[in-house]
Amino acid sequence: MKLAPLAVAATVVFGVATAHAQTKWDLPAAYQATNFHTENLQQFADEVDKSTGGKLKITVHANASLFKAPEIKRAVQSGQAQIGEVLLVNFENEWAGFGLDGMPFLATSYKDAFKLYQAQKPSLEKKLAEQGMMLLFTVAWPPQGLYVKKEVQSVADMRRVKWRAYSPATAKIAELIGAQPVTVQAAELSQALATGVVESYMSSGSTGYDTKTYEHIKYWYDTQAWLPKNAVFVNRKAFDALDKPTQDALLKAGATAESRGWKVSEEKNDWYKKALAEKGMKIMTPPPKLVQDFRQVGGIMLEDWLKKAGPEGKSVVDAYRK
């Protein structure tokens, strides 16, 4: 009978030790649970759970349910979340380097977009380290096209349209083509389209499909203007608090998620176009004048970007263009 209290105590101690051995992280994300980025995040979280034997549990919070898209980076930086996913171009006003892959017609294919990423990566890692974070992986969106309610031949046909701006770069495009920019994040886009707040925007086939843009807009011009990237990064203190085997498992799962994500993005690009067409959207080849106009816009924007980014930015662009 005297052993019973000791047995209870041992059980309690063992239970506490087990609880402490498991670490729980929150991963806020801005896109729907069915979006390929979010599905990749969930697979990443599942792999971390499996490879660490349940020592690190990552909960993915989709569709801006934990933090709104513009708040996610700050949440990770401040430790409110241990890991998060953001669209890099959203933060160009904070640091020019975040906006490079949003420059129209700088990198227009997956091959070039990945090459641009390799050129950007050292400066991205340096900036995030300065902010107390570390880059884990990135995944590109499919090439960006133009959603518009009517057939257009040039940007002159888009003057005064209500244009969804989700980043500084897309707001700049609106300014240069004479459209009216309206800031709307992905989670609010469906409602903005339904209420007429947005009449046109540039994004991938993925966004158009996920937000049911085809219910409100019938034309998508396949301009392949740029491939912006989502980045997943970790709070450095949270990472350092993990034991070495768990850190290694996290890094390995991140590398796998990056490779898988880029591959899935490219594979799904054509699928999204077909899916949009099946929903009644007309997939259009952009007229030469429209392409010429957007290339001119891209040239102006890159020139402005280089002025803001300085020598470091120029070195990244030079490395990409080698």
C-alpha positions in Angstrom: 0.0 0.0 0.0 2.9 2.4 0.7 4.1 2.0 -2.9 0.9 3.5 -4.3 1.7 7.2 -3.6 5.1 6.6 -5.2 3.6 5.0 -8.2 1.2 8.0 -8.5 4.0 10.4 -8.2 6.0 8.6 -10.8 3.1 8.7 -13.2 2.6 12.4 -12.7 6.3 13.1 -13.2 6.3 10.9 -16.3 3.2 12.7 -17.6 4.8 16.1 -17.2 7.9 15.0 -18.9 5.9 13.7 -21.8 3.9 16.9 -22.1 7.1 19.0 -22.1 8.6 16.8 -24.8 6.0 17.8 -27.2 6.2 21.2 -28.8 3.2 22.8 -30.5 3.6 25.4 -33.2 1.0 27.5 -35.0 1.4 28.2 -38.8 -0.9 31.0 -40.0 -1.6 31.0 -43.8 -3.6 33.4 -45.9 -5.2 31.0 -48.4 -8.0 28.5 -48.5 -7.4 25.0 -47.1 -8.0 23.6 -50.6 -5.3 25.8 -52.2 -2.2 23.9 -53.4 0.0 26.0 -51.2 -2.0 25.2 -48.1 -2.2 21.5 -49.0 1.6 21.6 -49.3 1.8 23.2 -45.8 -0.4 20.5 -44.3 1.7 17.8 -45.9 4.8 19.5 -44.5 3.2 19.6 -41.0 2.3 15.9 -41.2 5.8 15.0 -42.3 7.3 17.0 -39.4 4.9 15.2 -37.0 5.9 11.8 -38.3 9.6 12.4 -38.6 9.9 13.8 -35.1 7.7 11.0 -33.6 5.1 13.6 -32.5 7.7 15.8 -30.7 6.8 18.8 -32.9 3.2 19.4 -33.8 2.4 22.1 -36.3 -1.2 23.3 -36.7 -1.9 25.0 -40.1 -4.5 27.8 -39.8 -5.8 28.4 -43.3 -7.7 31.3 -45.0 -6.3 34.0 -42.7 -8.2 32.5 -39.8 -5.6 33.1 -37.1 -4.0 36.3 -38.5 -4.9 38.4 -41.5 -2.5 38.2 -44.5 -0.7 41.5 -43.7 -0.3 40.5 -40.0 1.3 37.1 -40.4 4.9 38.2 -40.8 4.8 40.4 -37.8 3.1 37.6 -35.8 6.1 35.3 -36.5 8.6 38.1 -36.0 7.2 38.8 -32.5 6.7 35.2 -31.5 2.9 35.2 -31.5 3.2 32.4 -34.1 6.3 30.2 -34.4 6.1 29.7 -38.2 4.1 31.3 -41.0 3.5 31.6 -44.7 3.3 35.0 -46.5 3.3 36.3 -50.1 6.7 38.1 -50.2 5.6 40.9 -52.5 3.1 42.1 -49.9 6.0 43.5 -47.9 7.9 45.5 -50.5 7.2 48.8 -48.7 9.0 47.4 -45.7 12.1 46.3 -47.7 12.5 46.5 -51.5 14.0 43.0 -51.7 10.7 41.4 -50.8 9.1 42.8 -54.0 11.5 41.7 -56.7 9.5 38.7 -57.9 6.5 41.0 -58.4 8.1 42.9 -61.2 6.1 42.3 -64.5 8.1 40.4 -67.1 11.3 40.1 -65.2 10.9 36.3 -64.7 8.0 34.8 -66.6 8.6 31.0 -66.5 9.2 28.5 -63.7 12.8 28.1 -64.8 13.5 31.8 -64.6 11.4 32.2 -61.4 13.6 29.6 -59.7 16.7 31.2 -61.0 15.5 34.5 -59.6 14.9 32.8 -56.3 18.4 31.5 -56.1 19.7 35.0 -56.8 17.5 36.5 -54.1 18.0 33.8 -51.5 21.2 35.2 -49.8 19.7 38.7 -49.3 16.3 37.3 -48.2 18.0 35.1 -45.6 20.1 38.0 -44.4 17.1 40.3 -44.0 15.0 37.7 -42.2 17.9 36.9 -39.9 18.1 40.6 -39.0 14.4 40.4 -38.1 14.8 37.4 -35.9 13.6 34.8 -38.4 14.9 32.2 -40.8 13.7 31.3 -44.2 12.5 27.7 -44.4 11.3 27.4 -48.0 9.4 29.1 -50.8 6.9 28.0 -53.5 6.0 30.0 -56.6 2.5 30.8 -57.7 1.6 29.9 -61.3 2.2 32.8 -63.8 0.0 35.8 -63.4 -2.7 36.7 -65.9 -5.3 39.4 -66.3 -8.9 38.9 -65.1 -11.2 41.4 -66.7 -14.9 41.7 -67.5 -14.6 42.6 -71.2 -12.2 42.0 -74.1 -9.3 44.4 -74.1 -6.7 45.2 -76.7 -4.4 47.4 -74.6 -4.1 49.0 -71.1 -6.0 52.0 -72.5 -9.1 49.8 -72.3 -8.7 49.4 -68.6 -8.8 53.0 -67.5 -10.8 53.7 -64.4 -11.7 50.0 -63.8 -11.8 49.0 -60.1 -8.5 47.0 -59.8 -7.7 44.7 -57.0 -4.3 45.6 -55.5 -2.9 43.0 -53.1 0.7 44.3 -53.0 2.6 47.6 -53.6 3.6 46.3 -57.1 -0.1 45.6 -58.1 -1.1 49.0 -56.7 1.7 50.6 -58.9 0.4 48.8 -62.0 -3.0 50.3 -61.3 -1.4 53.8 -61.1 0.5 53.3 -64.3 -2.4 52.0 -66.4 -5.0 54.5 -65.0 -7.1 52.0 -63.0 -8.6 52.5 -59.6 -6.7 50.4 -57.0 -8.7 48.7 -54.3 -6.7 46.8 -51.6 -8.3 43.4 -51.2 -6.6 40.3 -49.8 -7.3 36.8 -51.1 -9.6 35.9 -48.2 -12.0 38.8 -49.0 -11.8 38.6 -52.8 -14.9 36.5 -53.4 -17.0 39.0 -51.6 -15.3 42.0 -53.3 -16.2 40.5 -56.7 -19.7 39.8 -55.7 -20.4 43.3 -54.5 -18.7 45.0 -57.4 -15.8 46.4 -55.3 -13.4 44.7 -57.7 -13.8 44.5 -61.5 -10.4 43.4 -62.6 -7.1 42.1 -61.2 -3.9 40.2 -62.1 -3.3 36.8 -60.5 -2.8 33.2 -61.2 -5.4 30.6 -62.4 -5.2 29.2 -58.9 -6.6 32.4 -57.3 -9.3 32.7 -60.0 -10.4 29.1 -59.4 -10.2 29.2 -55.6 -12.2 32.4 -55.3 -14.8 31.5 -58.0 -13.8 34.6 -60.0 -15.5 32.8 -63.0 -18.9 33.7 -61.4 -18.3 37.4 -61.9 -15.5 37.8 -64.5 -15.5 35.9 -67.8 -12.1 36.8 -69.4 -8.6 35.8 -68.3 -5.6 36.9 -70.4 -2.7 34.5 -70.1 -0.1 37.2 -69.9 2.4 35.1 -67.8 3.6 38.4 -66.4 5.4 37.2 -63.2 5.5 34.3 -60.7 5.4 35.7 -57.1 6.5 33.4 -54.3 5.0 32.4 -51.0 7.7 32.1 -48.3 7.6 30.0 -45.1 9.8 31.3 -42.3 10.3 30.4 -38.7 10.9 32.5 -35.5 14.6 32.0 -34.8 14.1 31.7 -31.0 11.5 29.1 -31.5 13.8 27.2 -33.8 16.8 27.4 -31.5 14.6 26.0 -28.6 14.2 22.8 -30.5 16.6 19.9 -30.0 19.0 19.1 -32.9 17.1 16.0 -34.2 13.9 18.1 -34.3 15.7 21.0 -36.1 17.1 18.6 -38.6 13.7 17.0 -39.3 12.1 20.4 -39.7 14.8 21.5 -42.2 14.5 18.3 -44.2 10.7 18.5 -44.3 11.0 22.1 -45.5 13.4 21.2 -48.3 11.0 18.5 -49.4 8.1 20.9 -49.3 9.9 23.4 -51.4 10.8 20.8 -54.1 7.2 19.3 -54.0 5.5 22.8 -54.0 7.3 24.1 -57.1 6.6 20.9 -58.9 2.9 20.9 -58.0 2.6 24.6 -58.9 3.9 23.9 -62.4 1.8 20.8 -62.8 -1.4 22.6 -61.7 -0.9 25.6 -63.9 -2.5 24.0 -67.0 -5.1 22.2 -64.8 -6.3 25.6 -63.4 -6.7 27.0 -66.9 -8.8 24.0 -68.0 -10.9 24.2 -64.8 -11.6 27.9 -65.4 -12.6 27.2 -69.0 -14.9 24.4 -67.8 -16.5 27.0 -65.5 -17.2 29.3 -68.5 -14.2 31.6 -68.4 -12.6 32.4 -71.7 -8.9 31.8 -71.6 -7.4 34.5 -73.9 -4.1 34.9 -75.6 -3.1 38.5 -74.8 -3.0 40.9 -77.9 0.5 42.1 -78.9 -0.4 45.7 -77.8 -1.5 44.6 -74.3 1.8 42.6 -73.9 3.8 45.6 -75.1 2.0 47.9 -72.7 2.6 45.6 -69.7 6.2 45.2 -70.6 6.6 48.9 -70.6 4.9 49.1 -67.2 7.3 46.4 -66.0 10.3 48.3 -67.3 9.2 51.5 -65.4 8.6 49.5 -62.2 11.9 47.7 -62.3 13.7 51.0 -62.8 11.9 52.4 -59.8 12.7 49.3 -57.8 16.4 49.4 -58.5 16.5 53.0 -57.2 14.9 51.9 -54.0 16.9 48.7 -53.6 20.3 50.3 -54.2 23.5 48.4 -54.9 22.3 45.2 -53.1 19.2 45.1 -55.3 21.2 45.7 -58.4 23.6 42.9 -57.5 20.6 40.5 -57.2 19.2 41.4 -60.6 22.7 41.2 -62.1 23.2 37.7 -60.6 19.8 36.6 -62.0 20.6 38.0 -65.5 24.0 36.2 -65.8 
